[in-house]
Amino acid sequence: MTLYCGIDLHSNNSVISIINDNDQVCFEKRLPNDIVSILEALNPYKQDLHACVVEST
């Protein structure tokens, strides 16, 4: 299974979404902008993650 991750970056938190090839949401959560928290959240999916994009303003 191929997964894709999108991160919506805000000043003090990020919303992380992971979808599969069928556009089904596999994971979605708001997390503080802490690299350890974000990596822990992504870790279970890392073998199948094809790409990760970050949107910021």
PQR file with spaces between the fields and no chain letter, atoms N, CA, C, O and H, PARSE charges and radii, in Angstrom:
ATOM       1  N    MET     1       0.840   -1.173    0.000 -0.4000 1.5000
ATOM       2  CA   MET     1       0.000    0.000    0.000 -0.0000 2.0000
ATOM       3  C    MET     1       0.890    1.242    0.000  0.5500 1.7000
ATOM       4  O    MET     1       1.874    1.311    0.737 -0.5500 1.4000
ATOM       5  N    THR     2       0.542    2.203   -0.818 -0.4000 1.5000
ATOM       6  CA   THR     2       1.275    3.451   -0.875 -0.0000 2.0000
ATOM       7  C    THR     2       0.494    4.515   -0.118  0.5500 1.7000
ATOM       8  O    THR     2      -0.712    4.671   -0.307 -0.5500 1.4000
ATOM       9  H    THR     2      -0.257    2.147   -1.417  0.4000 1.0000
ATOM      10  N    LEU     3       1.196    5.240    0.738 -0.4000 1.5000
ATOM      11  CA   LEU     3       0.582    6.292    1.535 -0.0000 2.0000
ATOM      12  C    LEU     3       1.216    7.635    1.207  0.5500 1.7000
ATOM      13  O    LEU     3       2.377    7.711    0.805 -0.5500 1.4000
ATOM      14  H    LEU     3       2.175    5.113    0.892  0.4000 1.0000
ATOM      15  N    TYR     4       0.433    8.692    1.386 -0.4000 1.5000
ATOM      16  CA   TYR     4       0.882   10.052    1.139 -0.0000 2.0000
ATOM      17  C    TYR     4       0.537   10.892    2.362  0.5500 1.7000
ATOM      18  O    TYR     4      -0.545   10.754    2.932 -0.5500 1.4000
ATOM      19  H    TYR     4      -0.511    8.631    1.713  0.4000 1.0000
ATOM      20  N    CYS     5       1.460   11.762    2.762 -0.4000 1.5000
ATOM      21  CA   CYS     5       1.281   12.566    3.955 -0.0000 2.0000
ATOM      22  C    CYS     5       1.284   14.045    3.589  0.5500 1.7000
ATOM      23  O    CYS     5       2.080   14.501    2.768 -0.5500 1.4000
ATOM      24  H    CYS     5       2.339   11.874    2.299  0.4000 1.0000
ATOM      25  N    GLY     6       0.378   14.773    4.216 -0.4000 1.5000
ATOM      26  CA   GLY     6       0.347   16.216    4.084 -0.0000 2.0000
ATOM      27  C    GLY     6       0.363   16.836    5.469  0.5500 1.7000
ATOM      28  O    GLY     6      -0.338   16.372    6.368 -0.5500 1.4000
ATOM      29  H    GLY     6      -0.268   14.403    4.882  0.4000 1.0000
ATOM      30  N    ILE     7       1.150   17.870    5.643 -0.4000 1.5000
ATOM      31  CA   ILE     7       1.240   18.557    6.927 -0.0000 2.0000
ATOM      32  C    ILE     7       0.882   20.020    6.711  0.5500 1.7000
ATOM      33  O    ILE     7       1.516   20.721    5.922 -0.5500 1.4000
ATOM      34  H    ILE     7       1.719   18.247    4.912  0.4000 1.0000
ATOM      35  N    ASP     8      -0.157   20.472    7.433 -0.4000 1.5000
ATOM      36  CA   ASP     8      -0.562   21.878    7.400 -0.0000 2.0000
ATOM      37  C    ASP     8       0.096   22.541    8.600  0.5500 1.7000
ATOM      38  O    ASP     8      -0.320   22.333    9.740 -0.5500 1.4000
ATOM      39  H    ASP     8      -0.672   19.902    8.074  0.4000 1.0000
ATOM      40  N    LEU     9       1.108   23.326    8.345 -0.4000 1.5000
ATOM      41  CA   LEU     9       1.933   23.921    9.389 -0.0000 2.0000
ATOM      42  C    LEU     9       1.361   25.254    9.848  0.5500 1.7000
ATOM      43  O    LEU     9       1.129   26.150    9.037 -0.5500 1.4000
ATOM      44  H    LEU     9       1.446   23.495    7.419  0.4000 1.0000
ATOM      45  N    HIS    10       1.133   25.381   11.154 -0.4000 1.5000
ATOM      46  CA   HIS    10       0.674   26.619   11.778 -0.0000 2.0000
ATOM      47  C    HIS    10       1.768   27.113   12.721  0.5500 1.7000
ATOM      48  O    HIS    10       2.812   26.472   12.841 -0.5500 1.4000
ATOM      49  H    HIS    10       1.321   24.653   11.813  0.4000 1.0000
ATOM      50  N    SER    11       1.548   28.220   13.378 -0.4000 1.5000
ATOM      51  CA   SER    11       2.589   28.811   14.225 -0.0000 2.0000
ATOM      52  C    SER    11       2.983   27.927   15.405  0.5500 1.7000
ATOM      53  O    SER    11       4.160   27.873   15.764 -0.5500 1.4000
ATOM      54  H    SER    11       0.699   28.741   13.280  0.4000 1.0000
ATOM      55  N    ASN    12       2.029   27.242   16.007 -0.4000 1.5000
ATOM      56  CA   ASN    12       2.378   26.427   17.179 -0.0000 2.0000
ATOM      57  C    ASN    12       1.885   24.987   17.105  0.5500 1.7000
ATOM      58  O    ASN    12       2.075   24.222   18.051 -0.5500 1.4000
ATOM      59  H    ASN    12       1.074   27.287   15.716  0.4000 1.0000
ATOM      60  N    ASN    13       1.249   24.603   15.986 -0.4000 1.5000
ATOM      61  CA   ASN    13       0.801   23.228   15.815 -0.0000 2.0000
ATOM      62  C    ASN    13       0.748   22.891   14.337  0.5500 1.7000
ATOM      63  O    ASN    13       0.834   23.764   13.473 -0.5500 1.4000
ATOM      64  H    ASN    13       1.094   25.225   15.218  0.4000 1.0000
ATOM      65  N    SER    14       0.605   21.605   14.073 -0.4000 1.5000
ATOM      66  CA   SER    14       0.486   21.122   12.701 -0.0000 2.0000
ATOM      67  C    SER    14      -0.630   20.095   12.637  0.5500 1.7000
ATOM      68  O    SER    14      -0.848   19.339   13.584 -0.5500 1.4000
ATOM      69  H    SER    14       0.535   20.897   14.775  0.4000 1.0000
ATOM      70  N    VAL    15      -1.335   20.072   11.510 -0.4000 1.5000
ATOM      71  CA   VAL    15      -2.327   19.042   11.267 -0.0000 2.0000
ATOM      72  C    VAL    15      -1.713   18.078   10.266  0.5500 1.7000
ATOM      73  O    VAL    15      -1.346   18.462    9.156 -0.5500 1.4000
ATOM      74  H    VAL    15      -1.157   20.686   10.741  0.4000 1.0000
ATOM      75  N    ILE    16      -1.607   16.825   10.675 -0.4000 1.5000
ATOM      76  CA   ILE    16      -0.991   15.798    9.848 -0.0000 2.0000
ATOM      77  C    ILE    16      -2.082   14.888    9.313  0.5500 1.7000
ATOM      78  O    ILE    16      -2.905   14.384   10.078 -0.5500 1.4000
ATOM      79  H    ILE    16      -1.905   16.513   11.577  0.4000 1.0000
ATOM      80  N    SER    17      -2.092   14.676    8.007 -0.4000 1.5000
ATOM      81  CA   SER    17      -3.045   13.766    7.373 -0.0000 2.0000
ATOM      82  C    SER    17      -2.282   12.775    6.515  0.5500 1.7000
ATOM      83  O    SER    17      -1.342   13.140    5.809 -0.5500 1.4000
ATOM      84  H    SER    17      -1.424   15.086    7.385  0.4000 1.0000
ATOM      85  N    ILE    18      -2.691   11.527    6.582 -0.4000 1.5000
ATOM      86  CA   ILE    18      -2.117   10.479    5.737 -0.0000 2.0000
ATOM      87  C    ILE    18      -3.266    9.818    5.003  0.5500 1.7000
ATOM      88  O    ILE    18      -4.253    9.403    5.609 -0.5500 1.4000
ATOM      89  H    ILE    18      -3.455   11.230    7.155  0.4000 1.0000
ATOM      90  N    ILE    19      -3.124    9.725    3.673 -0.4000 1.5000
ATOM      91  CA   ILE    19      -4.141    9.064    2.860 -0.0000 2.0000
ATOM      92  C    ILE    19      -3.498    7.916    2.080  0.5500 1.7000
ATOM      93  O    ILE    19      -2.280    7.867    1.907 -0.5500 1.4000
ATOM      94  H    ILE    19      -2.322   10.063    3.181  0.4000 1.0000
ATOM      95  N    ASN    20      -4.345    6.993    1.615 -0.4000 1.5000
ATOM      96  CA   ASN    20      -3.854    5.874    0.808 -0.0000 2.0000
ATOM      97  C    ASN    20      -4.147    6.130   -0.668  0.5500 1.7000
ATOM      98  O    ASN    20      -4.596    7.214   -1.043 -0.5500 1.4000
ATOM      99  H    ASN    20      -5.334    7.033    1.756  0.4000 1.0000
ATOM     100  N    ASP    21      -3.890    5.124   -1.498 -0.4000 1.5000
ATOM     101  CA   ASP    21      -4.089    5.248   -2.947 -0.0000 2.0000
ATOM     102  C    ASP    21      -5.539    5.512   -3.336  0.5500 1.7000
ATOM     103  O    ASP    21      -5.811    6.027   -4.420 -0.5500 1.4000
ATOM     104  H    ASP    21      -3.526    4.244   -1.194  0.4000 1.0000
ATOM     105  N    ASN    22      -6.468    5.159   -2.449 -0.4000 1.5000
ATOM     106  CA   ASN    22      -7.891    5.338   -2.735 -0.0000 2.0000
ATOM     107  C    ASN    22      -8.443    6.611   -2.104  0.5500 1.7000
ATOM     108  O    ASN    22      -9.658    6.766   -1.976 -0.5500 1.4000
ATOM     109  H    ASN    22      -6.247    4.741   -1.568  0.4000 1.0000
ATOM     110  N    ASP    23      -7.556    7.520   -1.710 -0.4000 1.5000
ATOM     111  CA   ASP    23      -7.922    8.791   -1.077 -0.0000 2.0000
ATOM     112  C    ASP    23      -8.669    8.612    0.243  0.5500 1.7000
ATOM     113  O    ASP    23      -9.413    9.500    0.660 -0.5500 1.4000
ATOM     114  H    ASP    23      -6.570    7.394   -1.814  0.4000 1.0000
ATOM     115  N    GLN    24      -8.476    7.474    0.899 -0.4000 1.5000
ATOM     116  CA   GLN    24      -9.066    7.252    2.217 -0.0000 2.0000
ATOM     117  C    GLN    24      -8.096    7.740    3.281  0.5500 1.7000
ATOM     118  O    GLN    24      -6.898    7.464    3.216 -0.5500 1.4000
ATOM     119  H    GLN    24      -7.872    6.753    0.560  0.4000 1.0000
ATOM     120  N    VAL    25      -8.621    8.466    4.259 -0.4000 1.5000
ATOM     121  CA   VAL    25      -7.784    8.981    5.344 -0.0000 2.0000
ATOM     122  C    VAL    25      -7.420    7.828    6.277  0.5500 1.7000
ATOM     123  O    VAL    25      -8.296    7.162    6.828 -0.5500 1.4000
ATOM     124  H    VAL    25      -9.594    8.690    4.312  0.4000 1.0000
ATOM     125  N    CYS    26      -6.125    7.605    6.446 -0.4000 1.5000
ATOM     126  CA   CYS    26      -5.620    6.560    7.335 -0.0000 2.0000
ATOM     127  C    CYS    26      -5.256    7.119    8.704  0.5500 1.7000
ATOM     128  O    CYS    26      -5.283    6.406    9.706 -0.5500 1.4000
ATOM     129  H    CYS    26      -5.414    8.147    5.998  0.4000 1.0000
ATOM     130  N    PHE    27      -4.918    8.397    8.732 -0.4000 1.5000
ATOM     131  CA   PHE    27      -4.497    9.045    9.976 -0.0000 2.0000
ATOM     132  C    PHE    27      -4.700   10.538    9.828  0.5500 1.7000
ATOM     133  O    PHE    27      -4.408   11.111    8.779 -0.5500 1.4000
ATOM     134  H    PHE    27      -4.896    8.977    7.918  0.4000 1.0000
ATOM     135  N    GLU    28      -5.202   11.166   10.879 -0.4000 1.5000
ATOM     136  CA   GLU    28      -5.307   12.626   10.883 -0.0000 2.0000
ATOM     137  C    GLU    28      -5.293   13.090   12.329  0.5500 1.7000
ATOM     138  O    GLU    28      -6.064   12.607   13.158 -0.5500 1.4000
ATOM     139  H    GLU    28      -5.439   10.700   11.731  0.4000 1.0000
ATOM     140  N    LYS    29      -4.403   14.038   12.621 -0.4000 1.5000
ATOM     141  CA   LYS    29      -4.279   14.513   13.988 -0.0000 2.0000
ATOM     142  C    LYS    29      -3.592   15.871   14.025  0.5500 1.7000
ATOM     143  O    LYS    29      -2.707   16.160   13.219 -0.5500 1.4000
ATOM     144  H    LYS    29      -3.777   14.430   11.948  0.4000 1.0000
ATOM     145  N    ARG    30      -4.017   16.698   14.978 -0.4000 1.5000
ATOM     146  CA   ARG    30      -3.355   17.975   15.246 -0.0000 2.0000
ATOM     147  C    ARG    30      -2.310   17.728   16.331  0.5500 1.7000
ATOM     148  O    ARG    30      -2.621   17.171   17.383 -0.5500 1.4000
ATOM     149  H    ARG    30      -4.735   16.463   15.633  0.4000 1.0000
ATOM     150  N    LEU    31      -1.080   18.142   16.072 -0.4000 1.5000
ATOM     151  CA   LEU    31       0.023   17.935   17.014 -0.0000 2.0000
ATOM     152  C    LEU    31       0.768   19.242   17.236  0.5500 1.7000
ATOM     153  O    LEU    31       0.764   20.120   16.373 -0.5500 1.4000
ATOM     154  H    LEU    31      -0.827   18.595   15.217  0.4000 1.0000
ATOM     155  N    PRO    32       1.411   19.371   18.398 -0.5600 1.5000
ATOM     156  CA   PRO    32       2.256   20.552   18.596  0.2800 2.0000
ATOM     157  C    PRO    32       3.444   20.498   17.638  0.5500 1.7000
ATOM     158  O    PRO    32       3.829   19.423   17.180 -0.5500 1.4000
ATOM     159  N    ASN    33       4.015   21.643   17.341 -0.4000 1.5000
ATOM     160  CA   ASN    33       5.183   21.689   16.461 -0.0000 2.0000
ATOM     161  C    ASN    33       6.420   21.242   17.236  0.5500 1.7000
ATOM     162  O    ASN    33       7.290   22.035   17.598 -0.5500 1.4000
ATOM     163  H    ASN    33       3.702   22.517   17.713  0.4000 1.0000
ATOM     164  N    ASP    34       6.452   19.964   17.466 -0.4000 1.5000
ATOM     165  CA   ASP    34       7.544   19.312   18.180 -0.0000 2.0000
ATOM     166  C    ASP    34       7.979   18.128   17.330  0.5500 1.7000
ATOM     167  O    ASP    34       7.193   17.210   17.098 -0.5500 1.4000
ATOM     168  H    ASP    34       5.746   19.320   17.172  0.4000 1.0000
ATOM     169  N    ILE    35       9.219   18.139   16.864 -0.4000 1.5000
ATOM     170  CA   ILE    35       9.689   17.129   15.918 -0.0000 2.0000
ATOM     171  C    ILE    35       9.556   15.708   16.467  0.5500 1.7000
ATOM     172  O    ILE    35       9.267   14.779   15.713 -0.5500 1.4000
ATOM     173  H    ILE    35       9.858   18.885   17.052  0.4000 1.0000
ATOM     174  N    VAL    36       9.762   15.536   17.753 -0.4000 1.5000
ATOM     175  CA   VAL    36       9.647   14.200   18.350 -0.0000 2.0000
ATOM     176  C    VAL    36       8.205   13.700   18.244  0.5500 1.7000
ATOM     177  O    VAL    36       7.974   12.550   17.874 -0.5500 1.4000
ATOM     178  H    VAL    36       9.998   16.290   18.365  0.4000 1.0000
ATOM     179  N    SER    37       7.246   14.550   18.564 -0.4000 1.5000
ATOM     180  CA   SER    37       5.834   14.168   18.476 -0.0000 2.0000
ATOM     181  C    SER    37       5.436   13.833   17.041  0.5500 1.7000
ATOM     182  O    SER    37       4.721   12.860   16.798 -0.5500 1.4000
ATOM     183  H    SER    37       7.434   15.485   18.865  0.4000 1.0000
ATOM     184  N    ILE    38       5.895   14.629   16.113 -0.4000 1.5000
ATOM     185  CA   ILE    38       5.549   14.411   14.708 -0.0000 2.0000
ATOM     186  C    ILE    38       6.173   13.121   14.187  0.5500 1.7000
ATOM     187  O    ILE    38       5.502   12.340   13.512 -0.5500 1.4000
ATOM     188  H    ILE    38       6.475   15.419   16.311  0.4000 1.0000
ATOM     189  N    LEU    39       7.439   12.890   14.489 -0.4000 1.5000
ATOM     190  CA   LEU    39       8.093   11.656   14.041 -0.0000 2.0000
ATOM     191  C    LEU    39       7.464   10.422   14.673  0.5500 1.7000
ATOM     192  O    LEU    39       7.337    9.389   14.015 -0.5500 1.4000
ATOM     193  H    LEU    39       7.984   13.524   15.037  0.4000 1.0000
ATOM     194  N    GLU    40       7.070   10.515   15.939 -0.4000 1.5000
ATOM     195  CA   GLU    40       6.398    9.385   16.596 -0.0000 2.0000
ATOM     196  C    GLU    40       5.063    9.082   15.912  0.5500 1.7000
ATOM     197  O    GLU    40       4.697    7.917   15.758 -0.5500 1.4000
ATOM     198  H    GLU    40       7.173   11.354   16.474  0.4000 1.0000
ATOM     199  N    ALA    41       4.342   10.112   15.507 -0.4000 1.5000
ATOM     200  CA   ALA    41       3.064    9.919   14.835 -0.0000 2.0000
ATOM     201  C    ALA    41       3.243    9.291   13.455  0.5500 1.7000
ATOM     202  O    ALA    41       2.427    8.470   13.035 -0.5500 1.4000
ATOM     203  H    ALA    41       4.639   11.059   15.632  0.4000 1.0000
ATOM     204  N    LEU    42       4.304    9.672   12.749 -0.4000 1.5000
ATOM     205  CA   LEU    42       4.551    9.150   11.400 -0.0000 2.0000
ATOM     206  C    LEU    42       5.209    7.774   11.393  0.5500 1.7000
ATOM     207  O    LEU    42       5.099    7.039   10.412 -0.5500 1.4000
ATOM     208  H    LEU    42       4.967   10.339   13.090  0.4000 1.0000
ATOM     209  N    ASN    43       5.880    7.428   12.460 -0.4000 1.5000
ATOM     210  CA   ASN    43       6.670    6.196   12.511 -0.0000 2.0000
ATOM     211  C    ASN    43       5.910    4.933   12.102  0.5500 1.7000
ATOM     212  O    ASN    43       6.463    4.136   11.343 -0.5500 1.4000
ATOM     213  H    ASN    43       5.970    8.025   13.258  0.4000 1.0000
ATOM     214  N    PRO    44       4.679    4.703   12.558 -0.5600 1.5000
ATOM     215  CA   PRO    44       3.987    3.471   12.160  0.2800 2.0000
ATOM     216  C    PRO    44       3.724    3.364   10.652  0.5500 1.7000
ATOM     217  O    PRO    44       3.455    2.275   10.144 -0.5500 1.4000
ATOM     218  N    TYR    45       3.800    4.479    9.948 -0.4000 1.5000
ATOM     219  CA   TYR    45       3.477    4.516    8.518 -0.0000 2.0000
ATOM     220  C    TYR    45       4.703    4.624    7.629  0.5500 1.7000
ATOM     221  O    TYR    45       4.569    4.591    6.406 -0.5500 1.4000
ATOM     222  H    TYR    45       4.019    5.363   10.361  0.4000 1.0000
ATOM     223  N    LYS    46       5.886    4.751    8.198 -0.4000 1.5000
ATOM     224  CA   LYS    46       7.066    5.132    7.417 -0.0000 2.0000
ATOM     225  C    LYS    46       7.437    4.135    6.328  0.5500 1.7000
ATOM     226  O    LYS    46       7.990    4.540    5.305 -0.5500 1.4000
ATOM     227  H    LYS    46       5.994    4.778    9.192  0.4000 1.0000
ATOM     228  N    GLN    47       7.160    2.867    6.504 -0.4000 1.5000
ATOM     229  CA   GLN    47       7.504    1.879    5.469 -0.0000 2.0000
ATOM     230  C    GLN    47       6.687    2.081    4.197  0.5500 1.7000
ATOM     231  O    GLN    47       7.150    1.767    3.100 -0.5500 1.4000
ATOM     232  H    GLN    47       6.711    2.538    7.335  0.4000 1.0000
ATOM     233  N    ASP    48       5.469    2.606    4.346 -0.4000 1.5000
ATOM     234  CA   ASP    48       4.575    2.754    3.200 -0.0000 2.0000
ATOM     235  C    ASP    48       4.455    4.187    2.699  0.5500 1.7000
ATOM     236  O    ASP    48       3.800    4.424    1.685 -0.5500 1.4000
ATOM     237  H    ASP    48       5.093    2.862    5.237  0.4000 1.0000
ATOM     238  N    LEU    49       5.075    5.157    3.388 -0.4000 1.5000
ATOM     239  CA   LEU    49       4.983    6.555    2.961 -0.0000 2.0000
ATOM     240  C    LEU    49       5.793    6.790    1.695  0.5500 1.7000
ATOM     241  O    LEU    49       7.001    6.555    1.655 -0.5500 1.4000
ATOM     242  H    LEU    49       5.607    4.965    4.212  0.4000 1.0000
ATOM     243  N    HIS    50       5.109    7.253    0.679 -0.4000 1.5000
ATOM     244  CA   HIS    50       5.784    7.546   -0.594 -0.0000 2.0000
ATOM     245  C    HIS    50       6.262    8.997   -0.633  0.5500 1.7000
ATOM     246  O    HIS    50       7.323    9.298   -1.180 -0.5500 1.4000
ATOM     247  H    HIS    50       4.128    7.444    0.712  0.4000 1.0000
ATOM     248  N    ALA    51       5.462    9.894   -0.044 -0.4000 1.5000
ATOM     249  CA   ALA    51       5.805   11.313   -0.087 -0.0000 2.0000
ATOM     250  C    ALA    51       5.166   12.022    1.100  0.5500 1.7000
ATOM     251  O    ALA    51       4.145   11.592    1.636 -0.5500 1.4000
ATOM     252  H    ALA    51       4.601    9.650    0.401  0.4000 1.0000
ATOM     253  N    CYS    52       5.799   13.117    1.489 -0.4000 1.5000
ATOM     254  CA   CYS    52       5.263   13.956    2.535 -0.0000 2.0000
ATOM     255  C    CYS    52       5.477   15.409    2.126  0.5500 1.7000
ATOM     256  O    CYS    52       6.595   15.818    1.814 -0.5500 1.4000
ATOM     257  H    CYS    52       6.629   13.466    1.053  0.4000 1.0000
ATOM     258  N    VAL    53       4.401   16.179    2.131 -0.4000 1.5000
ATOM     259  CA   VAL    53       4.485   17.596    1.748 -0.0000 2.0000
ATOM     260  C    VAL    53       4.053   18.451    2.929  0.5500 1.7000
ATOM     261  O    VAL    53       3.241   18.036    3.756 -0.5500 1.4000
ATOM     262  H    VAL    53       3.492   15.847    2.384  0.4000 1.0000
ATOM     263  N    VAL    54       4.617   19.658    2.989 -0.4000 1.5000
ATOM     264  CA   VAL    54       4.295   20.595    4.068 -0.0000 2.0000
ATOM     265  C    VAL    54       3.783   21.877    3.428  0.5500 1.7000
ATOM     266  O    VAL    54       4.433   22.451    2.554 -0.5500 1.4000
ATOM     267  H    VAL    54       5.277   19.995    2.318  0.4000 1.0000
ATOM     268  N    GLU    55       2.608   22.320    3.874 -0.4000 1.5000
ATOM     269  CA   GLU    55       2.052   23.587    3.433 -0.0000 2.0000
ATOM     270  C    GLU    55       2.256   24.589    4.554  0.5500 1.7000
ATOM     271  O    GLU    55       1.917   24.322    5.707 -0.5500 1.4000
ATOM     272  H    GLU    55       2.080   21.854    4.584  0.4000 1.0000
ATOM     273  N    SER    56       2.807   25.734    4.212 -0.4000 1.5000
ATOM     274  CA   SER    56       3.006   26.762    5.219 -0.0000 2.0000
ATOM     275  C    SER    56       2.795   28.130    4.577  0.5500 1.7000
ATOM     276  O    SER    56       2.885   28.283    3.358 -0.5500 1.4000
ATOM     277  H    SER    56       3.082   25.950    3.275  0.4000 1.0000
ATOM     278  N    THR    57       2.514   29.115    5.416 -0.4000 1.5000
ATOM     279  CA   THR    57       2.324   30.462    4.886 -0.0000 2.0000
ATOM     280  C    THR    57       3.231   31.416    5.620  0.5500 1.7000
ATOM     281  O    THR    57       3.233   32.613    5.330 -0.5500 1.4000
ATOM     282  H    THR    57       2.441   28.992    6.406  0.4000 1.0000
